[in-house]
Amino acid sequence: MNDGWRARIGLLCTDDEHRDSEYWKLVPEGVGLLITRFAIPPYDVWDLVAARRAVDDPDIVESARRLTIPEPRCISLACTAMSFAHGAGRDLEAADRIRAATGIPATTASTAVVRALEALQVKRIAVATPYSDDLNRGLQQYLMDSGLQVVAIRNVGGPSCLEDYELTLEKVYRFVRETDSPAAEAVFVSCTNFCPVELIDPLEHDLGKPVVTASQALLWHSLQIANVFESLPGRGRLYCVTETTGRKKGQS
């Protein structure tokens, strides 16, 4: 009964999402999550065309409307590929559609990633993904058009992010480490279905730089919108800064 006494956040997840427990690891005590799913239109290959079709589907807005009764402070689109598929700026349009339909502030995974990297005051990033080459090209263009420099980008080798289901913690850890570049100020791991929360701190420790994952950034930005500012141990350097100042929490 105490879930959400501090704030509630609505998450719009795809119907193949399987990491709900990850999101709960990224919110402090008193913050409740309202998770609903929307159907992705049928596709043969998860590529930019499929992702664009999915983000334009009206089922997203209908699903968002179903979240309004518990009065969340933020509604967040929890799919990175869908939110960057149309390019920089169109992620904001997706959030605007949700906000217009519900009257509740909204964000998307891709928007949150850009805000997170801005808050960490980094520009040069290495990018690790489970995507196809087609999606990687779209992601790289989105990040560059958002003012970031992509110094390295690698995918794990499968045609679709669905294949990451079979990856072990060790494989993901090694893949992210191998993706890093000396020129990168931070590493971004894309896809909310990919990098588990428990890898963030070990990767940051071993790489000596911030590691931002899509799920981590999405919940961090959602909490910022909900006016909940709290550092959480084991959640990476991102959870020690605020969006507006880029300073560590607690600093003046």
PyRosetta script that sets phi, psi and omega in degrees:
from pyrosetta import init, pose_from_sequence

init()
pose = pose_from_sequence("MNDGWRARIGLLCTDDEHRDSEYWKLVPEGVGLLITRFAIPPYDVWDLVAARRAVDDPDIVESARRLTIPEPRCISLACTAMSFAHGAGRDLEAADRIRAATGIPATTASTAVVRALEALQVKRIAVATPYSDDLNRGLQQYLMDSGLQVVAIRNVGGPSCLEDYELTLEKVYRFVRETDSPAAEAVFVSCTNFCPVELIDPLEHDLGKPVVTASQALLWHSLQIANVFESLPGRGRLYCVTETTGRKKGQS")
pose.set_psi(1, -16.5)
pose.set_omega(1, -177.4)
pose.set_phi(2, -86.9)
pose.set_psi(2, -9.7)
pose.set_omega(2, -178.5)
pose.set_phi(3, -61.4)
pose.set_psi(3, 123.1)
pose.set_omega(3, 174.7)
pose.set_phi(4, 90.6)
pose.set_psi(4, 10.2)
pose.set_omega(4, 179.1)
pose.set_phi(5, -69.1)
pose.set_psi(5, -21.2)
pose.set_omega(5, 180.0)
pose.set_phi(6, -93.4)
pose.set_psi(6, -42.8)
pose.set_omega(6, 177.8)
pose.set_phi(7, -172.8)
pose.set_psi(7, 154.9)
pose.set_omega(7, 173.9)
pose.set_phi(8, -122.9)
pose.set_psi(8, 140.7)
pose.set_omega(8, 179.1)
pose.set_phi(9, -123.0)
pose.set_psi(9, 129.7)
pose.set_omega(9, 178.0)
pose.set_phi(10, -94.3)
pose.set_psi(10, 132.0)
pose.set_omega(10, 178.6)
pose.set_phi(11, -116.2)
pose.set_psi(11, 127.1)
pose.set_omega(11, 175.0)
pose.set_phi(12, -98.9)
pose.set_psi(12, 108.4)
pose.set_omega(12, -176.1)
pose.set_phi(13, -111.5)
pose.set_psi(13, 152.3)
pose.set_omega(13, 176.1)
pose.set_phi(14, -71.2)
pose.set_psi(14, 160.2)
pose.set_omega(14, -176.7)
pose.set_phi(15, -74.0)
pose.set_psi(15, -3.0)
pose.set_omega(15, 173.7)
pose.set_phi(16, -107.3)
pose.set_psi(16, 7.4)
pose.set_omega(16, 178.1)
pose.set_phi(17, -63.6)
pose.set_psi(17, 139.4)
pose.set_omega(17, -177.4)
pose.set_phi(18, -137.5)
pose.set_psi(18, 13.3)
pose.set_omega(18, -175.5)
pose.set_phi(19, -118.6)
pose.set_psi(19, 41.7)
pose.set_omega(19, -180.0)
pose.set_phi(20, -55.9)
pose.set_psi(20, -38.2)
pose.set_omega(20, -177.4)
pose.set_phi(21, -62.7)
pose.set_psi(21, -27.6)
pose.set_omega(21, 178.3)
pose.set_phi(22, -62.8)
pose.set_psi(22, -39.9)
pose.set_omega(22, -178.2)
pose.set_phi(23, -64.2)
pose.set_psi(23, -38.4)
pose.set_omega(23, -179.3)
pose.set_phi(24, -65.7)
pose.set_psi(24, -24.7)
pose.set_omega(24, 177.9)
pose.set_phi(25, -73.5)
pose.set_psi(25, -11.2)
pose.set_omega(25, -171.8)
pose.set_phi(26, -108.7)
pose.set_psi(26, 11.5)
pose.set_omega(26, 177.3)
pose.set_phi(27, -124.1)
pose.set_psi(27, 144.5)
pose.set_omega(27, 179.9)
pose.set_phi(28, -78.8)
pose.set_psi(28, 173.7)
pose.set_omega(28, 178.9)
pose.set_phi(29, -57.9)
pose.set_psi(29, 137.6)
pose.set_omega(29, 177.8)
pose.set_phi(30, 91.9)
pose.set_psi(30, -6.6)
pose.set_omega(30, 177.9)
pose.set_phi(31, -101.9)
pose.set_psi(31, 123.0)
pose.set_omega(31, 179.5)
pose.set_phi(32, -102.3)
pose.set_psi(32, 149.6)
pose.set_omega(32, 177.1)
pose.set_phi(33, -110.9)
pose.set_psi(33, 134.2)
pose.set_omega(33, 175.1)
pose.set_phi(34, -112.2)
pose.set_psi(34, 107.4)
pose.set_omega(34, -172.9)
pose.set_phi(35, -109.8)
pose.set_psi(35, 125.4)
pose.set_omega(35, 173.7)
pose.set_phi(36, -131.4)
pose.set_psi(36, 165.3)
pose.set_omega(36, -176.6)
pose.set_phi(37, -123.6)
pose.set_psi(37, 152.2)
pose.set_omega(37, 173.9)
pose.set_phi(38, -126.0)
pose.set_psi(38, 153.5)
pose.set_omega(38, -176.7)
pose.set_phi(39, -83.2)
pose.set_psi(39, 131.7)
pose.set_omega(39, 173.3)
pose.set_phi(40, -83.1)
pose.set_psi(40, 131.8)
pose.set_omega(40, 175.9)
pose.set_phi(41, -55.9)
pose.set_psi(41, 146.8)
pose.set_omega(41, -178.4)
pose.set_phi(42, -56.0)
pose.set_psi(42, 143.7)
pose.set_omega(42, 178.4)
pose.set_phi(43, -149.4)
pose.set_psi(43, 156.0)
pose.set_omega(43, 176.6)
pose.set_phi(44, -90.9)
pose.set_psi(44, -41.2)
pose.set_omega(44, 178.8)
pose.set_phi(45, -131.9)
pose.set_psi(45, 134.4)
pose.set_omega(45, 177.9)
pose.set_phi(46, -79.7)
pose.set_psi(46, 94.1)
pose.set_omega(46, -178.0)
pose.set_phi(47, -129.7)
pose.set_psi(47, -171.0)
pose.set_omega(47, -178.1)
pose.set_phi(48, -60.7)
pose.set_psi(48, -39.4)
pose.set_omega(48, -179.7)
pose.set_phi(49, -62.4)
pose.set_psi(49, -46.2)
pose.set_omega(49, 179.6)
pose.set_phi(50, -64.8)
pose.set_psi(50, -40.7)
pose.set_omega(50, -179.5)
pose.set_phi(51, -66.3)
pose.set_psi(51, -38.0)
pose.set_omega(51, 177.7)
pose.set_phi(52, -66.5)
pose.set_psi(52, -41.6)
pose.set_omega(52, 178.5)
pose.set_phi(53, -63.3)
pose.set_psi(53, -38.4)
pose.set_omega(53, -178.6)
pose.set_phi(54, -67.5)
pose.set_psi(54, -43.7)
pose.set_omega(54, -177.0)
pose.set_phi(55, -71.2)
pose.set_psi(55, -22.7)
pose.set_omega(55, 178.1)
pose.set_phi(56, -85.8)
pose.set_psi(56, -7.6)
pose.set_omega(56, -176.6)
pose.set_phi(57, -69.2)
pose.set_psi(57, 133.4)
pose.set_omega(57, -177.5)
pose.set_phi(58, -66.8)
pose.set_psi(58, -12.8)
pose.set_omega(58, -179.6)
pose.set_phi(59, -62.9)
pose.set_psi(59, -25.6)
pose.set_omega(59, 177.8)
pose.set_phi(60, -62.8)
pose.set_psi(60, -47.3)
pose.set_omega(60, -179.5)
pose.set_phi(61, -66.3)
pose.set_psi(61, -40.1)
pose.set_omega(61, 178.5)
pose.set_phi(62, -62.9)
pose.set_psi(62, -39.9)
pose.set_omega(62, 177.6)
pose.set_phi(63, -65.0)
pose.set_psi(63, -38.5)
pose.set_omega(63, 178.4)
pose.set_phi(64, -62.7)
pose.set_psi(64, -39.9)
pose.set_omega(64, 179.3)
pose.set_phi(65, -60.9)
pose.set_psi(65, -33.2)
pose.set_omega(65, -179.1)
pose.set_phi(66, -70.3)
pose.set_psi(66, -14.1)
pose.set_omega(66, -179.7)
pose.set_phi(67, -90.1)
pose.set_psi(67, -5.8)
pose.set_omega(67, -169.3)
pose.set_phi(68, -76.5)
pose.set_psi(68, -27.9)
pose.set_omega(68, -174.3)
pose.set_phi(69, -60.0)
pose.set_psi(69, -42.8)
pose.set_omega(69, 177.2)
pose.set_phi(70, -74.7)
pose.set_psi(70, 1.8)
pose.set_omega(70, 174.7)
pose.set_phi(71, 57.2)
pose.set_psi(71, 63.2)
pose.set_omega(71, 173.2)
pose.set_phi(72, -69.2)
pose.set_psi(72, 155.4)
pose.set_omega(72, 177.3)
pose.set_phi(73, -85.1)
pose.set_psi(73, -16.0)
pose.set_omega(73, 180.0)
pose.set_phi(74, -152.9)
pose.set_psi(74, 143.4)
pose.set_omega(74, 172.3)
pose.set_phi(75, -119.2)
pose.set_psi(75, 127.7)
pose.set_omega(75, -170.5)
pose.set_phi(76, -123.9)
pose.set_psi(76, 131.9)
pose.set_omega(76, 177.3)
pose.set_phi(77, -84.5)
pose.set_psi(77, 111.4)
pose.set_omega(77, -170.8)
pose.set_phi(78, -96.0)
pose.set_psi(78, 56.0)
pose.set_omega(78, 171.6)
pose.set_phi(79, -145.0)
pose.set_psi(79, 116.8)
pose.set_omega(79, -175.9)
pose.set_phi(80, -69.8)
pose.set_psi(80, -49.6)
pose.set_omega(80, -175.5)
pose.set_phi(81, -59.9)
pose.set_psi(81, -43.2)
pose.set_omega(81, -180.0)
pose.set_phi(82, -61.9)
pose.set_psi(82, -36.8)
pose.set_omega(82, -174.8)
pose.set_phi(83, -81.2)
pose.set_psi(83, -19.5)
pose.set_omega(83, 174.8)
pose.set_phi(84, -101.2)
pose.set_psi(84, -7.1)
pose.set_omega(84, -169.4)
pose.set_phi(85, -59.8)
pose.set_psi(85, -35.5)
pose.set_omega(85, -179.0)
pose.set_phi(86, -87.3)
pose.set_psi(86, -5.2)
pose.set_omega(86, 178.6)
pose.set_phi(87, 103.1)
pose.set_psi(87, 170.5)
pose.set_omega(87, -177.9)
pose.set_phi(88, -60.1)
pose.set_psi(88, 136.0)
pose.set_omega(88, -178.4)
pose.set_phi(89, 97.3)
pose.set_psi(89, -35.2)
pose.set_omega(89, -179.3)
pose.set_phi(90, -74.7)
pose.set_psi(90, -21.2)
pose.set_omega(90, 172.8)
pose.set_phi(91, -63.1)
pose.set_psi(91, -37.2)
pose.set_omega(91, 178.3)
pose.set_phi(92, -67.6)
pose.set_psi(92, -33.6)
pose.set_omega(92, 177.2)
pose.set_phi(93, -65.7)
pose.set_psi(93, -38.8)
pose.set_omega(93, 177.8)
pose.set_phi(94, -61.6)
pose.set_psi(94, -43.8)
pose.set_omega(94, 177.6)
pose.set_phi(95, -64.9)
pose.set_psi(95, -36.9)
pose.set_omega(95, 178.8)
pose.set_phi(96, -63.4)
pose.set_psi(96, -38.0)
pose.set_omega(96, 178.7)
pose.set_phi(97, -63.4)
pose.set_psi(97, -41.9)
pose.set_omega(97, 178.6)
pose.set_phi(98, -65.4)
pose.set_psi(98, -43.7)
pose.set_omega(98, -179.3)
pose.set_phi(99, -64.8)
pose.set_psi(99, -41.3)
pose.set_omega(99, -179.8)
pose.set_phi(100, -65.6)
pose.set_psi(100, -33.7)
pose.set_omega(100, -177.8)
pose.set_phi(101, -80.4)
pose.set_psi(101, -24.0)
pose.set_omega(101, -172.6)
pose.set_phi(102, -117.6)
pose.set_psi(102, -22.0)
pose.set_omega(102, -173.9)
pose.set_phi(103, 75.5)
pose.set_psi(103, 14.5)
pose.set_omega(103, -177.5)
pose.set_phi(104, -116.6)
pose.set_psi(104, 136.9)
pose.set_omega(104, 177.1)
pose.set_phi(105, -54.4)
pose.set_psi(105, 144.9)
pose.set_omega(105, -175.3)
pose.set_phi(106, -138.9)
pose.set_psi(106, 158.4)
pose.set_omega(106, 174.0)
pose.set_phi(107, -147.6)
pose.set_psi(107, 175.7)
pose.set_omega(107, 176.9)
pose.set_phi(108, -130.8)
pose.set_psi(108, 165.8)
pose.set_omega(108, -179.1)
pose.set_phi(109, -60.3)
pose.set_psi(109, -44.2)
pose.set_omega(109, -178.3)
pose.set_phi(110, -67.7)
pose.set_psi(110, -41.6)
pose.set_omega(110, 175.8)
pose.set_phi(111, -57.8)
pose.set_psi(111, -44.5)
pose.set_omega(111, -178.2)
pose.set_phi(112, -62.4)
pose.set_psi(112, -38.6)
pose.set_omega(112, 179.4)
pose.set_phi(113, -62.2)
pose.set_psi(113, -45.6)
pose.set_omega(113, 179.7)
pose.set_phi(114, -62.8)
pose.set_psi(114, -43.4)
pose.set_omega(114, 178.5)
pose.set_phi(115, -63.5)
pose.set_psi(115, -38.1)
pose.set_omega(115, 179.9)
pose.set_phi(116, -64.5)
pose.set_psi(116, -45.0)
pose.set_omega(116, -179.4)
pose.set_phi(117, -67.6)
pose.set_psi(117, -33.9)
pose.set_omega(117, 174.8)
pose.set_phi(118, -64.9)
pose.set_psi(118, -42.8)
pose.set_omega(118, -179.5)
pose.set_phi(119, -64.4)
pose.set_psi(119, -32.5)
pose.set_omega(119, 177.7)
pose.set_phi(120, -81.3)
pose.set_psi(120, -6.3)
pose.set_omega(120, 177.4)
pose.set_phi(121, 59.8)
pose.set_psi(121, 45.6)
pose.set_omega(121, 175.7)
pose.set_phi(122, -118.4)
pose.set_psi(122, 150.2)
pose.set_omega(122, 178.9)
pose.set_phi(123, -120.9)
pose.set_psi(123, -38.7)
pose.set_omega(123, -174.8)
pose.set_phi(124, -96.6)
pose.set_psi(124, 120.9)
pose.set_omega(124, -173.9)
pose.set_phi(125, -131.6)
pose.set_psi(125, 149.6)
pose.set_omega(125, 166.2)
pose.set_phi(126, -100.6)
pose.set_psi(126, 144.4)
pose.set_omega(126, -172.5)
pose.set_phi(127, -126.5)
pose.set_psi(127, 125.2)
pose.set_omega(127, 177.4)
pose.set_phi(128, -113.2)
pose.set_psi(128, 132.0)
pose.set_omega(128, -177.4)
pose.set_phi(129, -141.1)
pose.set_psi(129, 163.4)
pose.set_omega(129, 170.4)
pose.set_phi(130, -102.3)
pose.set_psi(130, 19.1)
pose.set_omega(130, -170.3)
pose.set_phi(131, -87.2)
pose.set_psi(131, 171.2)
pose.set_omega(131, 168.3)
pose.set_phi(132, -73.9)
pose.set_psi(132, 165.6)
pose.set_omega(132, 177.1)
pose.set_phi(133, -59.4)
pose.set_psi(133, -35.9)
pose.set_omega(133, -179.5)
pose.set_phi(134, -61.6)
pose.set_psi(134, -47.7)
pose.set_omega(134, 178.4)
pose.set_phi(135, -67.6)
pose.set_psi(135, -35.8)
pose.set_omega(135, 177.3)
pose.set_phi(136, -61.3)
pose.set_psi(136, -40.9)
pose.set_omega(136, 178.1)
pose.set_phi(137, -63.4)
pose.set_psi(137, -41.7)
pose.set_omega(137, 178.4)
pose.set_phi(138, -64.5)
pose.set_psi(138, -41.0)
pose.set_omega(138, 178.8)
pose.set_phi(139, -65.0)
pose.set_psi(139, -45.0)
pose.set_omega(139, 179.8)
pose.set_phi(140, -59.3)
pose.set_psi(140, -43.6)
pose.set_omega(140, 180.0)
pose.set_phi(141, -64.3)
pose.set_psi(141, -42.2)
pose.set_omega(141, 178.7)
pose.set_phi(142, -59.5)
pose.set_psi(142, -46.5)
pose.set_omega(142, -177.9)
pose.set_phi(143, -66.2)
pose.set_psi(143, -41.9)
pose.set_omega(143, 179.4)
pose.set_phi(144, -64.9)
pose.set_psi(144, -42.5)
pose.set_omega(144, 178.6)
pose.set_phi(145, -68.8)
pose.set_psi(145, -15.8)
pose.set_omega(145, 177.2)
pose.set_phi(146, -91.5)
pose.set_psi(146, 6.2)
pose.set_omega(146, 175.1)
pose.set_phi(147, 95.4)
pose.set_psi(147, 11.2)
pose.set_omega(147, -179.8)
pose.set_phi(148, -103.6)
pose.set_psi(148, 156.1)
pose.set_omega(148, 176.8)
pose.set_phi(149, -108.3)
pose.set_psi(149, 117.0)
pose.set_omega(149, 179.6)
pose.set_phi(150, -91.8)
pose.set_psi(150, 105.0)
pose.set_omega(150, -175.9)
pose.set_phi(151, -89.6)
pose.set_psi(151, -15.2)
pose.set_omega(151, 176.6)
pose.set_phi(152, -160.8)
pose.set_psi(152, 143.1)
pose.set_omega(152, 175.1)
pose.set_phi(153, -147.7)
pose.set_psi(153, 131.3)
pose.set_omega(153, -179.5)
pose.set_phi(154, -139.1)
pose.set_psi(154, 148.9)
pose.set_omega(154, 170.8)
pose.set_phi(155, -113.3)
pose.set_psi(155, 162.4)
pose.set_omega(155, -173.7)
pose.set_phi(156, -79.9)
pose.set_psi(156, -7.3)
pose.set_omega(156, 170.6)
pose.set_phi(157, 114.1)
pose.set_psi(157, -13.6)
pose.set_omega(157, -178.7)
pose.set_phi(158, -87.4)
pose.set_psi(158, 159.2)
pose.set_omega(158, 178.9)
pose.set_phi(159, -73.5)
pose.set_psi(159, -14.5)
pose.set_omega(159, -174.9)
pose.set_phi(160, -148.9)
pose.set_psi(160, 150.9)
pose.set_omega(160, -179.9)
pose.set_phi(161, -67.6)
pose.set_psi(161, -11.3)
pose.set_omega(161, 178.6)
pose.set_phi(162, -65.9)
pose.set_psi(162, -22.4)
pose.set_omega(162, -177.0)
pose.set_phi(163, -72.7)
pose.set_psi(163, -12.2)
pose.set_omega(163, -178.9)
pose.set_phi(164, -70.7)
pose.set_psi(164, -10.8)
pose.set_omega(164, 177.6)
pose.set_phi(165, -54.4)
pose.set_psi(165, -31.5)
pose.set_omega(165, -174.5)
pose.set_phi(166, -90.4)
pose.set_psi(166, -2.6)
pose.set_omega(166, -177.3)
pose.set_phi(167, -78.8)
pose.set_psi(167, 137.6)
pose.set_omega(167, 176.8)
pose.set_phi(168, -86.4)
pose.set_psi(168, 166.9)
pose.set_omega(168, 176.0)
pose.set_phi(169, -58.0)
pose.set_psi(169, -41.1)
pose.set_omega(169, -179.1)
pose.set_phi(170, -62.0)
pose.set_psi(170, -42.6)
pose.set_omega(170, -178.6)
pose.set_phi(171, -65.8)
pose.set_psi(171, -42.4)
pose.set_omega(171, 179.3)
pose.set_phi(172, -65.9)
pose.set_psi(172, -44.3)
pose.set_omega(172, 178.9)
pose.set_phi(173, -56.9)
pose.set_psi(173, -50.3)
pose.set_omega(173, -178.5)
pose.set_phi(174, -65.3)
pose.set_psi(174, -38.0)
pose.set_omega(174, 179.5)
pose.set_phi(175, -62.8)
pose.set_psi(175, -44.7)
pose.set_omega(175, 179.7)
pose.set_phi(176, -65.9)
pose.set_psi(176, -42.7)
pose.set_omega(176, 178.0)
pose.set_phi(177, -59.4)
pose.set_psi(177, -42.3)
pose.set_omega(177, -178.7)
pose.set_phi(178, -71.1)
pose.set_psi(178, -21.0)
pose.set_omega(178, 179.3)
pose.set_phi(179, -78.8)
pose.set_psi(179, -26.3)
pose.set_omega(179, -177.4)
pose.set_phi(180, -59.0)
pose.set_psi(180, 154.1)
pose.set_omega(180, 178.1)
pose.set_phi(181, -133.1)
pose.set_psi(181, 145.3)
pose.set_omega(181, 176.3)
pose.set_phi(182, -58.3)
pose.set_psi(182, -25.0)
pose.set_omega(182, -179.1)
pose.set_phi(183, -79.9)
pose.set_psi(183, -12.1)
pose.set_omega(183, -175.9)
pose.set_phi(184, -84.7)
pose.set_psi(184, 137.4)
pose.set_omega(184, 174.1)
pose.set_phi(185, -86.9)
pose.set_psi(185, -18.6)
pose.set_omega(185, 179.7)
pose.set_phi(186, -157.5)
pose.set_psi(186, 163.1)
pose.set_omega(186, 175.3)
pose.set_phi(187, -116.9)
pose.set_psi(187, 130.9)
pose.set_omega(187, 175.5)
pose.set_phi(188, -109.4)
pose.set_psi(188, 128.5)
pose.set_omega(188, 177.8)
pose.set_phi(189, -110.1)
pose.set_psi(189, 111.8)
pose.set_omega(189, -173.5)
pose.set_phi(190, -86.7)
pose.set_psi(190, 164.2)
pose.set_omega(190, 176.9)
pose.set_phi(191, 86.0)
pose.set_psi(191, 119.9)
pose.set_omega(191, 179.7)
pose.set_phi(192, -69.9)
pose.set_psi(192, -9.8)
pose.set_omega(192, 178.6)
pose.set_phi(193, -98.2)
pose.set_psi(193, 16.0)
pose.set_omega(193, -166.8)
pose.set_phi(194, -114.2)
pose.set_psi(194, -82.5)
pose.set_omega(194, -167.2)
pose.set_phi(195, -86.3)
pose.set_psi(195, 118.0)
pose.set_omega(195, -179.3)
pose.set_phi(196, -67.0)
pose.set_psi(196, 151.8)
pose.set_omega(196, -178.2)
pose.set_phi(197, -57.0)
pose.set_psi(197, -38.7)
pose.set_omega(197, -173.9)
pose.set_phi(198, -67.0)
pose.set_psi(198, -10.1)
pose.set_omega(198, 178.0)
pose.set_phi(199, -88.3)
pose.set_psi(199, -15.2)
pose.set_omega(199, -172.3)
pose.set_phi(200, -63.2)
pose.set_psi(200, -54.0)
pose.set_omega(200, -178.0)
pose.set_phi(201, -62.7)
pose.set_psi(201, -46.4)
pose.set_omega(201, 177.7)
pose.set_phi(202, -60.3)
pose.set_psi(202, -38.8)
pose.set_omega(202, 178.9)
pose.set_phi(203, -66.5)
pose.set_psi(203, -43.0)
pose.set_omega(203, 178.5)
pose.set_phi(204, -62.8)
pose.set_psi(204, -40.3)
pose.set_omega(204, 179.7)
pose.set_phi(205, -63.6)
pose.set_psi(205, -45.5)
pose.set_omega(205, -174.9)
pose.set_phi(206, -77.6)
pose.set_psi(206, -30.2)
pose.set_omega(206, 179.8)
pose.set_phi(207, -90.0)
pose.set_psi(207, -21.9)
pose.set_omega(207, -179.6)
pose.set_phi(208, 72.2)
pose.set_psi(208, 30.0)
pose.set_omega(208, -179.9)
pose.set_phi(209, -156.9)
pose.set_psi(209, 163.8)
pose.set_omega(209, 179.3)
pose.set_phi(210, -63.5)
pose.set_psi(210, 144.2)
pose.set_omega(210, 172.2)
pose.set_phi(211, -121.8)
pose.set_psi(211, 121.7)
pose.set_omega(211, -179.0)
pose.set_phi(212, -113.9)
pose.set_psi(212, 125.6)
pose.set_omega(212, 174.7)
pose.set_phi(213, -107.7)
pose.set_psi(213, 160.3)
pose.set_omega(213, -176.9)
pose.set_phi(214, -61.9)
pose.set_psi(214, -45.8)
pose.set_omega(214, -179.1)
pose.set_phi(215, -65.5)
pose.set_psi(215, -43.1)
pose.set_omega(215, 179.1)
pose.set_phi(216, -59.7)
pose.set_psi(216, -48.1)
pose.set_omega(216, -179.3)
pose.set_phi(217, -63.5)
pose.set_psi(217, -41.1)
pose.set_omega(217, -178.2)
pose.set_phi(218, -61.6)
pose.set_psi(218, -47.0)
pose.set_omega(218, -178.9)
pose.set_phi(219, -71.7)
pose.set_psi(219, -36.6)
pose.set_omega(219, 176.1)
pose.set_phi(220, -59.0)
pose.set_psi(220, -48.4)
pose.set_omega(220, -178.1)
pose.set_phi(221, -67.5)
pose.set_psi(221, -37.4)
pose.set_omega(221, 177.3)
pose.set_phi(222, -61.8)
pose.set_psi(222, -40.9)
pose.set_omega(222, 177.5)
pose.set_phi(223, -65.7)
pose.set_psi(223, -38.6)
pose.set_omega(223, 176.5)
pose.set_phi(224, -59.1)
pose.set_psi(224, -46.3)
pose.set_omega(224, -179.7)
pose.set_phi(225, -63.4)
pose.set_psi(225, -36.3)
pose.set_omega(225, -179.8)
pose.set_phi(226, -79.6)
pose.set_psi(226, 1.8)
pose.set_omega(226, -179.5)
pose.set_phi(227, 60.9)
pose.set_psi(227, 39.6)
pose.set_omega(227, 173.1)
pose.set_phi(228, -114.8)
pose.set_psi(228, 111.4)
pose.set_omega(228, -175.9)
pose.set_phi(229, -118.8)
pose.set_psi(229, 105.5)
pose.set_omega(229, -177.8)
pose.set_phi(230, -151.4)
pose.set_psi(230, 131.5)
pose.set_omega(230, 174.4)
pose.set_phi(231, -74.7)
pose.set_psi(231, 137.3)
pose.set_omega(231, 177.7)
pose.set_phi(232, -120.9)
pose.set_psi(232, 124.0)
pose.set_omega(232, 179.6)
pose.set_phi(233, -62.5)
pose.set_psi(233, 140.9)
pose.set_omega(233, 177.0)
pose.set_phi(234, 80.4)
pose.set_psi(234, 9.2)
pose.set_omega(234, -177.7)
pose.set_phi(235, -110.2)
pose.set_psi(235, 10.6)
pose.set_omega(235, 176.0)
pose.set_phi(236, 92.0)
pose.set_psi(236, 168.9)
pose.set_omega(236, -177.7)
pose.set_phi(237, -63.7)
pose.set_psi(237, -28.7)
pose.set_omega(237, -178.4)
pose.set_phi(238, -56.3)
pose.set_psi(238, -37.2)
pose.set_omega(238, -176.9)
pose.set_phi(239, -75.6)
pose.set_psi(239, 5.4)
pose.set_omega(239, 176.2)
pose.set_phi(240, -107.7)
pose.set_psi(240, 4.9)
pose.set_omega(240, 179.6)
pose.set_phi(241, -127.2)
pose.set_psi(241, 159.6)
pose.set_omega(241, 174.7)
pose.set_phi(242, -107.4)
pose.set_psi(242, 154.8)
pose.set_omega(242, -177.3)
pose.set_phi(243, -65.3)
pose.set_psi(243, -38.6)
pose.set_omega(243, -170.7)
pose.set_phi(244, -74.1)
pose.set_psi(244, -31.4)
pose.set_omega(244, -174.2)
pose.set_phi(245, -114.2)
pose.set_psi(245, -25.0)
pose.set_omega(245, -174.0)
pose.set_phi(246, 74.0)
pose.set_psi(246, 1.2)
pose.set_omega(246, 178.9)
pose.set_phi(247, -86.5)
pose.set_psi(247, 158.8)
pose.set_omega(247, 174.1)
pose.set_phi(248, -64.9)
pose.set_psi(248, 143.6)
pose.set_omega(248, 178.9)
pose.set_phi(249, -60.5)
pose.set_psi(249, 136.9)
pose.set_omega(249, -179.0)
pose.set_phi(250, 98.3)
pose.set_psi(250, -16.1)
pose.set_omega(250, 178.2)
pose.set_phi(251, -85.8)
pose.set_psi(251, 150.1)
pose.set_omega(251, 177.9)
pose.set_phi(252, -88.6)
pose.dump_pdb("model.pdb")
